[in-house]
Amino acid sequence: MTDVFISHSSADLQFAQFLQRHLYGESVSAFLAPVSLSPGEHWPQEILNALSRSDWVLFLASRAACTSPWVQQELGAALIAKKKLVPIVWDMPPSELPGWVGHYQALNLAGASTAEIHAQITAIAGRIKSDKAKGLLIAGLLIAGLFAFGSKG
């Protein structure tokens, strides 16, 4: 399972790769299509599979991404599946986010220094890891409960 799906425009690939590397450095796995897919894979299906396996979607919400039909499809799928969505903006104000995405609190990196960007990504990685740990704890408690129930019968 991948922790994060990175939705981006091909125009923003350099920033997407930076984000993926930083998340990996924080022990958060991230799907980034141009890096994560192998030659010969049926990429539309693999992208949907990766999106469905990820709990979080980081949307690199540039002007280019907001007009991309592929990105719009990914966001629609993320919204329908009720993924934890974080729009990340830098070249437009959050108030210009399209449709339903505009209802999610955005991370605004406009004018941020490299150190500030690193700190913000580290903070998001911390939330993702905390969320994952809670999910593992709940799963462990459920399994323990099933074993306890099974041993009584």
C-alpha positions in Angstrom: 0.0 0.0 0.0 1.2 3.5 -0.8 0.7 6.2 1.7 0.4 9.1 -0.7 -0.7 9.7 -4.3 0.8 12.8 -5.9 -1.5 14.3 -8.4 0.3 16.8 -10.7 0.7 18.2 -14.1 3.6 17.1 -16.2 4.7 20.8 -16.2 5.2 20.4 -12.4 7.2 17.2 -12.5 10.4 18.7 -11.0 8.5 19.8 -7.9 6.6 16.5 -7.8 9.9 14.6 -7.7 11.2 16.9 -5.0 8.1 16.2 -3.0 8.3 12.4 -3.5 12.0 12.4 -2.4 11.3 14.5 0.7 8.4 12.2 1.7 10.6 9.1 1.2 13.1 10.8 3.5 10.4 11.0 6.1 9.5 7.3 5.7 6.3 8.0 3.7 5.8 6.1 0.5 4.5 8.2 -2.4 3.2 7.2 -5.8 4.3 9.5 -8.6 3.3 8.0 -12.0 6.4 9.0 -14.1 8.7 7.5 -11.4 6.6 4.7 -10.0 5.3 3.1 -13.3 7.5 0.6 -15.2 7.7 0.5 -19.0 4.9 -1.5 -20.5 2.4 -1.0 -17.7 -1.1 0.0 -18.6 -0.7 3.4 -17.0 -4.4 4.6 -16.7 -5.3 1.4 -14.8 -2.2 1.5 -12.6 -2.8 5.2 -11.8 -6.3 4.3 -10.6 -5.0 1.4 -8.7 -2.4 3.5 -6.9 -5.0 6.2 -6.2 -7.4 3.6 -4.7 -4.6 2.1 -2.5 -3.5 5.5 -1.1 -5.2 7.2 1.9 -3.8 10.6 1.1 -3.7 12.7 -2.1 -1.3 15.6 -2.4 -2.6 17.7 -5.3 0.1 20.0 -6.7 -2.4 22.7 -7.6 -0.6 24.8 -10.2 -2.5 26.7 -12.9 -1.3 23.9 -15.3 -2.6 21.2 -13.1 -6.0 22.9 -12.6 -6.6 22.8 -16.3 -5.3 19.3 -17.0 -8.1 16.8 -17.9 -6.0 13.9 -16.4 -5.5 15.7 -13.1 -9.2 16.6 -13.0 -10.1 12.8 -13.3 -7.7 12.0 -10.5 -9.2 14.6 -8.3 -12.7 13.4 -9.1 -11.8 9.9 -8.1 -10.1 11.1 -4.9 -13.2 13.1 -3.9 -15.6 10.2 -4.6 -13.4 7.9 -2.6 -13.2 10.4 0.2 -9.4 10.5 0.2 -7.6 12.9 2.5 -6.8 15.7 0.0 -4.3 18.4 0.5 -4.1 21.0 -2.4 -0.6 22.6 -2.5 -0.6 26.0 -4.3 2.3 28.3 -5.2 1.4 30.1 -8.5 -2.2 31.0 -7.7 -4.3 31.9 -4.7 -6.2 29.1 -3.0 -9.4 30.9 -3.7 -8.9 29.9 -7.4 -8.9 26.2 -6.8 -11.4 24.4 -9.1 -14.8 23.1 -7.9 -15.0 20.9 -4.9 -11.2 21.0 -4.3 -11.7 24.6 -3.3 -13.4 23.4 -0.1 -10.2 21.8 1.1 -7.7 23.7 3.2 -4.8 24.4 0.9 -1.1 24.6 1.7 0.0 27.9 0.2 3.7 27.9 -0.7 3.7 31.2 -2.6 6.8 33.1 -1.6 8.0 30.4 0.8 11.7 29.8 1.2 13.2 26.4 0.6 13.5 25.9 4.4 9.8 26.8 4.9 8.8 24.4 2.1 10.8 21.6 3.7 9.2 22.3 7.1 5.7 22.2 5.6 6.3 18.9 3.8 7.8 17.5 7.0 4.6 18.6 8.9 2.4 16.9 6.3 4.5 13.7 6.5 4.1 13.7 10.2 0.3 13.9 9.9 0.4 11.1 7.3 2.5 8.9 9.6 0.3 9.6 12.6 -2.8 8.8 10.6 -1.2 5.5 9.4 -0.1 4.6 13.0 -3.7 5.1 14.2 -5.0 2.9 11.5 -2.5 0.2 12.4 -3.4 0.4 16.0 -7.1 0.1 15.3 -6.4 -2.9 13.0 -4.3 -4.5 15.7 -7.1 -4.0 18.3 -9.7 -5.5 15.9 -7.5 -8.6 15.3 -6.8 -9.0 19.0 -10.5 -8.8 19.7 -11.3 -11.4 17.1 -8.7 -13.8 18.6 -10.1 -13.1 22.1 -13.6 -13.8 20.8 -12.5 -16.9 19.0 -10.8 -18.4 22.0 -14.0 -18.1 24.1 -16.0 -20.1 21.7 
